[in-house]
C-alpha cells in the first residue's frame, strides 16, 4: 500500500478537476477521489437533462460547480447553480441534482464521527 488517501488522481501535477471526468451521452459519470468513514470526494459529469433523484445523506454535502448549470433541490427548495458557485446540502435533508445542460461538479461529503 502506498499510504495515499486520495486515489484516481495524479500527485504532484497541476490539474484541472473538470478534465478528470468525461461526459458520456445519456449518463451521469463519477470518479471517486476519496471514500472512507470520514469523507467522500467525488467528481461528477452529467449529460444534458441527466439527474440524481432525491435522496438523503448521513453527512453534510458540499457541491462546487466546475462547468455548466444545474438545479439543486434541497428540502423542496430549488437552487440554480453555475460554474464557480458552491452550495451545501445539509445531512439528513432530501436533495437532488438536475443538469440544465452538460454539467460537472465536485462533491465533498463530510460524515459525523
N, CA, C and O atoms as CSV, one atom per row, in Angstrom:
chain,resi,resn,atom,element,x,y,z
A,1,UNK,N,N,0.844,-1.186,0.000
A,1,UNK,CA,C,0.000,0.000,0.000
A,1,UNK,C,C,0.882,1.240,0.000
A,1,UNK,O,O,1.908,1.275,0.681
A,2,UNK,N,N,0.485,2.264,-0.766
A,2,UNK,CA,C,1.312,3.457,-0.890
A,2,UNK,C,C,1.050,4.491,0.197
A,2,UNK,O,O,1.786,5.474,0.281
A,3,UNK,N,N,0.026,4.307,1.035
A,3,UNK,CA,C,-0.266,5.233,2.113
A,3,UNK,C,C,-1.085,6.447,1.703
A,3,UNK,O,O,-1.404,7.277,2.555
A,4,UNK,N,N,-1.435,6.579,0.429
A,4,UNK,CA,C,-2.224,7.717,-0.038
A,4,UNK,C,C,-3.702,7.503,0.256
A,4,UNK,O,O,-4.223,6.397,0.114
A,5,UNK,N,N,-4.367,8.574,0.666
A,5,UNK,CA,C,-5.813,8.548,0.873
A,5,UNK,C,C,-6.522,8.862,-0.432
A,5,UNK,O,O,-7.540,8.250,-0.755
A,6,UNK,N,N,-5.982,9.819,-1.186
A,6,UNK,CA,C,-6.545,10.151,-2.496
A,6,UNK,C,C,-6.228,9.042,-3.495
A,6,UNK,O,O,-5.161,8.431,-3.446
A,7,UNK,N,N,-7.176,8.794,-4.406
A,7,UNK,CA,C,-6.964,7.811,-5.462
A,7,UNK,C,C,-7.517,8.364,-6.761
A,7,UNK,O,O,-8.230,9.367,-6.758
A,8,UNK,N,N,-7.199,7.726,-7.852
A,8,UNK,CA,C,-7.715,8.111,-9.176
A,8,UNK,C,C,-7.356,9.540,-9.560
A,8,UNK,O,O,-8.103,10.196,-10.287
A,9,UNK,N,N,-6.218,10.024,-9.074
A,9,UNK,CA,C,-5.768,11.376,-9.377
A,9,UNK,C,C,-4.239,11.389,-9.313
A,9,UNK,O,O,-3.638,10.722,-8.470
A,10,UNK,N,N,-3.622,12.149,-10.208
A,10,UNK,CA,C,-2.165,12.238,-10.211
A,10,UNK,C,C,-1.673,13.116,-9.076
A,10,UNK,O,O,-2.293,14.130,-8.751
A,11,UNK,N,N,-0.570,12.729,-8.480
A,11,UNK,CA,C,0.069,13.514,-7.422
A,11,UNK,C,C,1.148,14.407,-8.035
A,11,UNK,O,O,1.733,14.087,-9.069
A,12,UNK,N,N,1.392,15.533,-7.369
A,12,UNK,CA,C,2.453,16.472,-7.747
A,12,UNK,C,C,2.355,16.894,-9.206
A,12,UNK,O,O,3.360,16.972,-9.913
A,13,UNK,N,N,1.126,17.166,-9.645
A,13,UNK,CA,C,0.882,17.584,-11.014
A,13,UNK,C,C,-0.256,18.612,-11.010
A,13,UNK,O,O,-1.264,18.425,-10.327
A,14,UNK,N,N,-0.092,19.684,-11.765
A,14,UNK,CA,C,-1.151,20.677,-11.881
A,14,UNK,C,C,-2.300,20.061,-12.668
A,14,UNK,O,O,-2.089,19.493,-13.739
A,15,UNK,N,N,-3.516,20.172,-12.139
A,15,UNK,CA,C,-4.663,19.517,-12.753
A,15,UNK,C,C,-5.845,20.465,-12.862
A,15,UNK,O,O,-6.012,21.365,-12.039
A,16,UNK,N,N,-6.650,20.258,-13.867
A,16,UNK,CA,C,-7.950,20.908,-13.973
A,16,UNK,C,C,-8.981,19.845,-13.605
A,16,UNK,O,O,-9.169,18.876,-14.341
A,17,UNK,N,N,-9.645,20.027,-12.474
A,17,UNK,CA,C,-10.541,18.984,-11.976
A,17,UNK,C,C,-11.587,18.569,-12.997
A,17,UNK,O,O,-11.864,17.379,-13.146
A,18,UNK,N,N,-12.171,19.525,-13.700
A,18,UNK,CA,C,-13.207,19.200,-14.675
A,18,UNK,C,C,-12.732,18.274,-15.776
A,18,UNK,O,O,-13.522,17.521,-16.346
A,19,UNK,N,N,-11.453,18.326,-16.075
A,19,UNK,CA,C,-10.903,17.482,-17.137
A,19,UNK,C,C,-10.722,16.020,-16.693
A,19,UNK,O,O,-10.426,15.155,-17.517
A,20,UNK,N,N,-10.897,15.753,-15.411
A,20,UNK,CA,C,-10.676,14.399,-14.893
A,20,UNK,C,C,-11.899,13.490,-15.013
A,20,UNK,O,O,-11.820,12.296,-14.723
A,21,UNK,N,N,-13.026,14.056,-15.441
A,21,UNK,CA,C,-14.233,13.245,-15.639
A,21,UNK,C,C,-14.873,13.673,-16.957
A,21,UNK,O,O,-15.190,14.846,-17.156
A,22,UNK,N,N,-15.060,12.699,-17.859
A,22,UNK,CA,C,-15.574,12.976,-19.198
A,22,UNK,C,C,-17.096,12.892,-19.230
A,22,UNK,O,O,-17.716,12.214,-18.411
A,23,UNK,N,N,-17.681,13.595,-20.194
A,23,UNK,CA,C,-19.107,13.463,-20.463
A,23,UNK,C,C,-19.344,12.183,-21.257
A,23,UNK,O,O,-18.545,11.812,-22.117
A,24,UNK,N,N,-20.460,11.514,-20.953
A,24,UNK,CA,C,-20.898,10.376,-21.750
A,24,UNK,C,C,-22.381,10.554,-22.040
A,24,UNK,O,O,-23.168,10.872,-21.148
A,25,UNK,N,N,-22.748,10.346,-23.289
A,25,UNK,CA,C,-24.117,10.593,-23.727
A,25,UNK,C,C,-25.124,9.828,-22.876
A,25,UNK,O,O,-25.016,8.615,-22.694
A,26,UNK,N,N,-26.109,10.569,-22.357
A,26,UNK,CA,C,-27.199,9.965,-21.606
A,26,UNK,C,C,-26.823,9.422,-20.249
A,26,UNK,O,O,-27.542,8.588,-19.699
A,27,UNK,N,N,-25.689,9.885,-19.682
A,27,UNK,CA,C,-25.224,9.304,-18.422
A,27,UNK,C,C,-24.764,10.352,-17.420
A,27,UNK,O,O,-24.437,11.487,-17.765
A,28,UNK,N,N,-24.754,9.920,-16.172
A,28,UNK,CA,C,-24.040,10.616,-15.106
A,28,UNK,C,C,-22.797,9.780,-14.852
A,28,UNK,O,O,-22.895,8.582,-14.588
A,29,UNK,N,N,-21.636,10.402,-14.931
A,29,UNK,CA,C,-20.367,9.699,-14.747
A,29,UNK,C,C,-19.729,10.212,-13.457
A,29,UNK,O,O,-19.757,11.411,-13.179
A,30,UNK,N,N,-19.157,9.304,-12.675
A,30,UNK,CA,C,-18.487,9.718,-11.441
A,30,UNK,C,C,-17.073,9.164,-11.374
A,30,UNK,O,O,-16.758,8.121,-11.948
A,31,UNK,N,N,-16.234,9.899,-10.654
A,31,UNK,CA,C,-14.851,9.479,-10.419
A,31,UNK,C,C,-14.548,9.749,-8.955
A,31,UNK,O,O,-14.432,10.905,-8.547
A,32,UNK,N,N,-14.418,8.692,-8.163
A,32,UNK,CA,C,-14.175,8.813,-6.736
A,32,UNK,C,C,-12.709,9.123,-6.472
A,32,UNK,O,O,-11.811,8.443,-6.970
A,33,UNK,N,N,-12.486,10.170,-5.675
A,33,UNK,CA,C,-11.123,10.549,-5.300
A,33,UNK,C,C,-10.792,10.125,-3.875
A,33,UNK,O,O,-9.645,9.790,-3.581
A,34,UNK,N,N,-11.788,10.136,-2.983
A,34,UNK,CA,C,-11.621,9.672,-1.597
A,34,UNK,C,C,-12.938,9.049,-1.161
A,34,UNK,O,O,-14.008,9.584,-1.452
A,35,UNK,N,N,-12.863,7.922,-0.466
A,35,UNK,CA,C,-14.051,7.317,0.125
A,35,UNK,C,C,-13.627,6.603,1.399
A,35,UNK,O,O,-12.937,5.585,1.354
A,36,UNK,N,N,-14.047,7.149,2.534
A,36,UNK,CA,C,-13.792,6.482,3.814
A,36,UNK,C,C,-14.893,6.874,4.796
A,36,UNK,O,O,-15.872,7.512,4.409
A,37,UNK,N,N,-14.736,6.495,6.064
A,37,UNK,CA,C,-15.787,6.762,7.056
A,37,UNK,C,C,-15.945,8.236,7.378
A,37,UNK,O,O,-16.988,8.637,7.893
A,38,UNK,N,N,-14.944,9.053,7.091
A,38,UNK,CA,C,-14.978,10.475,7.455
A,38,UNK,C,C,-15.376,11.389,6.309
A,38,UNK,O,O,-16.053,12.394,6.524
A,39,UNK,N,N,-14.960,11.049,5.088
A,39,UNK,CA,C,-15.155,11.958,3.959
A,39,UNK,C,C,-15.268,11.186,2.641
A,39,UNK,O,O,-14.698,10.109,2.464
A,40,UNK,N,N,-16.029,11.789,1.730
A,40,UNK,CA,C,-16.125,11.277,0.366
A,40,UNK,C,C,-15.891,12.458,-0.568
A,40,UNK,O,O,-16.486,13.521,-0.387
A,41,UNK,N,N,-15.031,12.278,-1.563
A,41,UNK,CA,C,-14.762,13.316,-2.554
A,41,UNK,C,C,-14.930,12.671,-3.921
A,41,UNK,O,O,-14.235,11.712,-4.259
A,42,UNK,N,N,-15.875,13.218,-4.716
A,42,UNK,CA,C,-16.201,12.614,-5.999
A,42,UNK,C,C,-16.425,13.695,-7.055
A,42,UNK,O,O,-17.072,14.710,-6.794
A,43,UNK,N,N,-15.883,13.464,-8.242
A,43,UNK,CA,C,-16.157,14.305,-9.397
A,43,UNK,C,C,-17.311,13.694,-10.175
A,43,UNK,O,O,-17.399,12.473,-10.307
A,44,UNK,N,N,-18.202,14.544,-10.695
A,44,UNK,CA,C,-19.329,14.075,-11.492
A,44,UNK,C,C,-19.420,14.863,-12.782
A,44,UNK,O,O,-19.117,16.056,-12.815
A,45,UNK,N,N,-19.841,14.192,-13.849
A,45,UNK,CA,C,-20.263,14.865,-15.074
A,45,UNK,C,C,-21.659,14.356,-15.403
A,45,UNK,O,O,-21.946,13.165,-15.284
A,46,UNK,N,N,-22.524,15.281,-15.819
A,46,UNK,CA,C,-23.897,14.965,-16.192
A,46,UNK,C,C,-24.086,15.363,-17.639
A,46,UNK,O,O,-23.747,16.485,-18.017
A,47,UNK,N,N,-24.616,14.479,-18.451
A,47,UNK,CA,C,-25.021,14.878,-19.783
A,47,UNK,C,C,-26.287,15.729,-19.639
A,47,UNK,O,O,-26.975,15.668,-18.620
A,48,UNK,N,N,-26.576,16.505,-20.652
A,48,UNK,CA,C,-27.745,17.384,-20.618
A,48,UNK,C,C,-28.993,16.599,-20.245
A,48,UNK,O,O,-29.270,15.547,-20.822
A,49,UNK,N,N,-29.754,17.120,-19.269
A,49,UNK,CA,C,-31.008,16.510,-18.864
A,49,UNK,C,C,-30.883,15.369,-17.878
A,49,UNK,O,O,-31.898,14.853,-17.412
A,50,UNK,N,N,-29.665,14.957,-17.546
A,50,UNK,CA,C,-29.486,13.860,-16.590
A,50,UNK,C,C,-29.625,14.384,-15.164
A,50,UNK,O,O,-29.477,15.580,-14.914
A,51,UNK,N,N,-29.911,13.478,-14.237
A,51,UNK,CA,C,-30.114,13.898,-12.855
A,51,UNK,C,C,-29.808,12.785,-11.871
A,51,UNK,O,O,-29.719,11.610,-12.228
A,52,UNK,N,N,-29.652,13.190,-10.629
A,52,UNK,CA,C,-29.609,12.264,-9.491
A,52,UNK,C,C,-30.863,12.576,-8.692
A,52,UNK,O,O,-31.037,13.694,-8.208
A,53,UNK,N,N,-31.732,11.589,-8.556
A,53,UNK,CA,C,-33.027,11.803,-7.912
A,53,UNK,C,C,-32.869,12.078,-6.415
A,53,UNK,O,O,-31.798,11.881,-5.841
A,54,UNK,N,N,-33.946,12.530,-5.810
A,54,UNK,CA,C,-33.940,12.928,-4.400
A,54,UNK,C,C,-33.495,11.777,-3.499
A,54,UNK,O,O,-33.936,10.637,-3.642
A,55,UNK,N,N,-32.620,12.114,-2.580
A,55,UNK,CA,C,-32.110,11.162,-1.600
A,55,UNK,C,C,-31.563,11.954,-0.409
A,55,UNK,O,O,-31.486,13.181,-0.461
A,56,UNK,N,N,-31.190,11.258,0.653
A,56,UNK,CA,C,-30.609,11.886,1.838
A,56,UNK,C,C,-29.220,11.320,2.064
A,56,UNK,O,O,-28.911,10.205,1.644
A,57,UNK,N,N,-28.387,12.101,2.733
A,57,UNK,CA,C,-27.029,11.671,3.079
A,57,UNK,C,C,-26.853,11.768,4.587
A,57,UNK,O,O,-27.477,12.606,5.239
A,58,UNK,N,N,-26.008,10.917,5.136
A,58,UNK,CA,C,-25.690,10.972,6.563
A,58,UNK,C,C,-24.717,12.102,6.886
A,58,UNK,O,O,-24.535,12.447,8.053
A,59,UNK,N,N,-24.088,12.683,5.856
A,59,UNK,CA,C,-23.123,13.755,6.069
A,59,UNK,C,C,-23.521,15.024,5.351
A,59,UNK,O,O,-24.356,15.004,4.447
A,60,UNK,N,N,-22.915,16.139,5.762
A,60,UNK,CA,C,-23.096,17.403,5.044
A,60,UNK,C,C,-22.380,17.290,3.702
A,60,UNK,O,O,-21.236,16.842,3.630
A,61,UNK,N,N,-23.068,17.702,2.644
A,61,UNK,CA,C,-22.542,17.553,1.288
A,61,UNK,C,C,-22.348,18.927,0.657
A,61,UNK,O,O,-23.282,19.727,0.607
A,62,UNK,N,N,-21.145,19.200,0.178
A,62,UNK,CA,C,-20.828,20.470,-0.467
A,62,UNK,C,C,-20.566,20.231,-1.945
A,62,UNK,O,O,-19.702,19.437,-2.317
A,63,UNK,N,N,-21.327,20.931,-2.785
A,63,UNK,CA,C,-21.165,20.859,-4.238
A,63,UNK,C,C,-20.449,22.111,-4.704
A,63,UNK,O,O,-20.851,23.222,-4.359
A,64,UNK,N,N,-19.389,21.942,-5.488
A,64,UNK,CA,C,-18.733,23.045,-6.180
A,64,UNK,C,C,-18.915,22.807,-7.669
A,64,UNK,O,O,-18.505,21.771,-8.195
A,65,UNK,N,N,-19.535,23.776,-8.352
A,65,UNK,CA,C,-19.828,23.633,-9.772
A,65,UNK,C,C,-18.575,23.968,-10.577
A,65,UNK,O,O,-18.009,25.053,-10.440
A,66,UNK,N,N,-18.148,23.023,-11.417
A,66,UNK,CA,C,-16.952,23.187,-12.236
A,66,UNK,C,C,-17.283,23.687,-13.640
A,66,UNK,O,O,-16.550,24.505,-14.197
A,67,UNK,N,N,-18.386,23.199,-14.214
A,67,UNK,CA,C,-18.814,23.589,-15.570
A,67,UNK,C,C,-20.326,23.546,-15.639
A,67,UNK,O,O,-20.961,22.702,-15.007
A,68,UNK,N,N,-20.904,24.459,-16.408
A,68,UNK,CA,C,-22.325,24.408,-16.713
A,68,UNK,C,C,-23.215,24.937,-15.606
A,68,UNK,O,O,-22.767,25.635,-14.696
A,69,UNK,N,N,-24.503,24.581,-15.711
A,69,UNK,CA,C,-25.509,24.990,-14.742
A,69,UNK,C,C,-26.390,23.800,-14.391
A,69,UNK,O,O,-26.528,22.851,-15.162
A,70,UNK,N,N,-26.982,23.881,-13.202
A,70,UNK,CA,C,-27.871,22.814,-12.746
A,70,UNK,C,C,-28.872,23.387,-11.751
A,70,UNK,O,O,-28.733,24.502,-11.250
A,71,UNK,N,N,-29.888,22.568,-11.492
A,71,UNK,CA,C,-30.859,22.880,-10.452
A,71,UNK,C,C,-30.639,21.880,-9.323
A,71,UNK,O,O,-30.713,20.668,-9.526
A,72,UNK,N,N,-30.372,22.400,-8.148
A,72,UNK,CA,C,-30.177,21.558,-6.975
A,72,UNK,C,C,-31.329,21.842,-6.027
A,72,UNK,O,O,-31.522,22.974,-5.585
A,73,UNK,N,N,-32.087,20.805,-5.721
A,73,UNK,CA,C,-33.235,20.938,-4.831
A,73,UNK,C,C,-32.840,20.414,-3.456
A,73,UNK,O,O,-32.364,19.287,-3.318
A,74,UNK,N,N,-33.045,21.252,-2.441
A,74,UNK,CA,C,-32.710,20.895,-1.062
A,74,UNK,C,C,-33.952,21.110,-0.209
A,74,UNK,O,O,-34.427,22.236,-0.059
A,75,UNK,N,N,-34.469,20.027,0.345
A,75,UNK,CA,C,-35.651,20.143,1.188
A,75,UNK,C,C,-36.820,20.811,0.494
A,75,UNK,O,O,-37.583,21.537,1.131
A,76,UNK,N,N,-36.975,20.580,-0.798
A,76,UNK,CA,C,-38.085,21.124,-1.549
A,76,UNK,C,C,-37.845,22.501,-2.161
A,76,UNK,O,O,-38.679,22.986,-2.926
A,77,UNK,N,N,-36.712,23.143,-1.836
A,77,UNK,CA,C,-36.381,24.447,-2.404
A,77,UNK,C,C,-35.368,24.275,-3.524
A,77,UNK,O,O,-34.308,23.679,-3.328
A,78,UNK,N,N,-35.701,24.804,-4.711
A,78,UNK,CA,C,-34.812,24.674,-5.867
A,78,UNK,C,C,-33.835,25.840,-5.935
A,78,UNK,O,O,-34.212,26.999,-5.760
A,79,UNK,N,N,-32.571,25.511,-6.193
A,79,UNK,CA,C,-31.496,26.495,-6.333
A,79,UNK,C,C,-30.864,26.320,-7.703
A,79,UNK,O,O,-30.561,25.199,-8.109
A,80,UNK,N,N,-30.665,27.420,-8.417
A,80,UNK,CA,C,-29.934,27.385,-9.686
A,80,UNK,C,C,-28.481,27.691,-9.391
A,80,UNK,O,O,-28.167,28.703,-8.764
A,81,UNK,N,N,-27.581,26.806,-9.849
A,81,UNK,CA,C,-26.152,26.996,-9.596
A,81,UNK,C,C,-25.403,26.977,-10.921
A,81,UNK,O,O,-25.822,26.334,-11.884
A,82,UNK,N,N,-24.283,27.698,-10.947
A,82,UNK,CA,C,-23.482,27.786,-12.166
A,82,UNK,C,C,-22.008,27.657,-11.817
A,82,UNK,O,O,-21.624,27.693,-10.648
A,83,UNK,N,N,-21.186,27.506,-12.857
A,83,UNK,CA,C,-19.734,27.337,-12.676
A,83,UNK,C,C,-19.195,28.408,-11.746
A,83,UNK,O,O,-19.510,29.591,-11.881
A,84,UNK,N,N,-18.374,27.969,-10.796
A,84,UNK,CA,C,-17.757,28.866,-9.831
A,84,UNK,C,C,-18.522,28.987,-8.531
A,84,UNK,O,O,-18.005,29.553,-7.567
A,85,UNK,N,N,-19.748,28.468,-8.478
A,85,UNK,CA,C,-20.540,28.563,-7.259
A,85,UNK,C,C,-20.478,27.273,-6.447
A,85,UNK,O,O,-20.176,26.199,-6.968
A,86,UNK,N,N,-20.773,27.412,-5.152
A,86,UNK,CA,C,-20.791,26.293,-4.218
A,86,UNK,C,C,-22.088,26.358,-3.425
A,86,UNK,O,O,-22.575,27.442,-3.104
A,87,UNK,N,N,-22.643,25.198,-3.113
A,87,UNK,CA,C,-23.825,25.123,-2.260
A,87,UNK,C,C,-23.673,23.918,-1.338
A,87,UNK,O,O,-23.104,22.897,-1.725
A,88,UNK,N,N,-24.190,24.046,-0.108
A,88,UNK,CA,C,-24.100,22.960,0.867
A,88,UNK,C,C,-25.487,22.356,1.078
A,88,UNK,O,O,-26.476,23.062,1.274
A,89,UNK,N,N,-25.522,21.034,1.031
A,89,UNK,CA,C,-26.743,20.275,1.268
A,89,UNK,C,C,-26.591,19.612,2.643
A,89,UNK,O,O,-25.772,18.707,2.801
A,90,UNK,N,N,-27.375,20.057,3.641
A,90,UNK,CA,C,-27.209,19.535,4.999
A,90,UNK,C,C,-27.543,18.050,5.116
A,90,UNK,O,O,-28.381,17.523,4.385
A,91,UNK,N,N,-26.871,17.397,6.047
A,91,UNK,CA,C,-27.133,15.988,6.337
A,91,UNK,C,C,-28.592,15.791,6.716
A,91,UNK,O,O,-29.193,16.632,7.385
A,92,UNK,N,N,-29.155,14.669,6.280
A,92,UNK,CA,C,-30.500,14.297,6.666
A,92,UNK,C,C,-31.620,15.019,5.939
A,92,UNK,O,O,-32.792,14.746,6.200
A,93,UNK,N,N,-31.291,15.942,5.025
A,93,UNK,CA,C,-32.288,16.688,4.260
A,93,UNK,C,C,-32.287,16.146,2.822
A,93,UNK,O,O,-31.229,15.991,2.213
A,94,UNK,N,N,-33.468,15.863,2.297
A,94,UNK,CA,C,-33.575,15.342,0.939
A,94,UNK,C,C,-33.021,16.358,-0.062
A,94,UNK,O,O,-33.277,17.557,0.050
A,95,UNK,N,N,-32.262,15.863,-1.039
A,95,UNK,CA,C,-31.699,16.728,-2.076
A,95,UNK,C,C,-31.593,15.960,-3.399
A,95,UNK,O,O,-31.527,14.731,-3.429
A,96,UNK,N,N,-31.580,16.741,-4.498
A,96,UNK,CA,C,-31.491,16.170,-5.840
A,96,UNK,C,C,-30.713,17.137,-6.716
A,96,UNK,O,O,-30.635,18.331,-6.425
A,97,UNK,N,N,-30.131,16.606,-7.804
A,97,UNK,CA,C,-29.356,17.413,-8.751
A,97,UNK,C,C,-29.857,17.113,-10.156
A,97,UNK,O,O,-29.948,15.950,-10.550
A,98,UNK,N,N,-30.189,18.177,-10.927
A,98,UNK,CA,C,-30.654,18.020,-12.306
A,98,UNK,C,C,-29.874,18.977,-13.197
A,98,UNK,O,O,-29.879,20.186,-12.968
A,99,UNK,N,N,-29.210,18.441,-14.205
A,99,UNK,CA,C,-28.391,19.244,-15.115
A,99,UNK,C,C,-29.270,19.964,-16.126
A,99,UNK,O,O,-30.150,19.356,-16.736
A,100,UNK,N,N,-29.030,21.274,-16.306
A,100,UNK,CA,C,-29.725,22.040,-17.347
A,100,UNK,C,C,-29.117,21.746,-18.712
A,100,UNK,O,O,-29.833,21.617,-19.705
A,101,UNK,N,N,-27.807,21.641,-18.755
A,101,UNK,CA,C,-27.039,21.286,-19.941
A,101,UNK,C,C,-25.930,20.371,-19.457
A,101,UNK,O,O,-26.052,19.766,-18.391
A,102,UNK,N,N,-24.871,20.259,-20.204
A,102,UNK,CA,C,-23.733,19.480,-19.715
A,102,UNK,C,C,-23.217,20.177,-18.457
A,102,UNK,O,O,-23.100,21.402,-18.421
A,103,UNK,N,N,-22.912,19.391,-17.430
A,103,UNK,CA,C,-22.653,19.920,-16.095
A,103,UNK,C,C,-21.612,19.060,-15.388
A,103,UNK,O,O,-21.670,17.831,-15.440
A,104,UNK,N,N,-20.662,19.715,-14.730
A,104,UNK,CA,C,-19.669,18.992,-13.916
A,104,UNK,C,C,-19.610,19.611,-12.531
A,104,UNK,O,O,-19.730,20.825,-12.369
A,105,UNK,N,N,-19.422,18.745,-11.528
A,105,UNK,CA,C,-19.339,19.222,-10.151
A,105,UNK,C,C,-18.360,18.372,-9.349
A,105,UNK,O,O,-18.082,17.219,-9.676
A,106,UNK,N,N,-17.852,18.986,-8.294
A,106,UNK,CA,C,-17.055,18.291,-7.288
A,106,UNK,C,C,-17.944,18.178,-6.054
A,106,UNK,O,O,-18.467,19.181,-5.569
A,107,UNK,N,N,-18.113,16.981,-5.557
A,107,UNK,CA,C,-18.937,16.733,-4.370
A,107,UNK,C,C,-18.028,16.295,-3.224
A,107,UNK,O,O,-17.268,15.334,-3.351
A,108,UNK,N,N,-18.116,17.011,-2.107
A,108,UNK,CA,C,-17.384,16.656,-0.885
A,108,UNK,C,C,-18.412,16.411,0.193
A,108,UNK,O,O,-19.187,17.310,0.523
A,109,UNK,N,N,-18.436,15.206,0.754
A,109,UNK,CA,C,-19.352,14.868,1.845
A,109,UNK,C,C,-18.506,14.591,3.080
A,109,UNK,O,O,-17.565,13.799,3.044
A,110,UNK,N,N,-18.865,15.267,4.184
A,110,UNK,CA,C,-18.174,15.080,5.453
A,110,UNK,C,C,-19.153,14.397,6.409
A,110,UNK,O,O,-20.241,14.907,6.674
A,111,UNK,N,N,-18.746,13.240,6.917
A,111,UNK,CA,C,-19.619,12.428,7.768
A,111,UNK,C,C,-19.311,12.661,9.246
A,111,UNK,O,O,-18.160,12.900,9.611
A,112,UNK,N,N,-20.348,12.590,10.106
A,112,UNK,CA,C,-20.120,12.735,11.557
A,112,UNK,C,C,-19.310,11.546,12.070
A,112,UNK,O,O,-19.436,10.430,11.565
A,113,UNK,N,N,-18.504,11.792,13.050
A,113,UNK,CA,C,-17.667,10.724,13.618
A,113,UNK,C,C,-18.172,10.325,14.992
A,113,UNK,O,O,-17.597,9.441,15.628
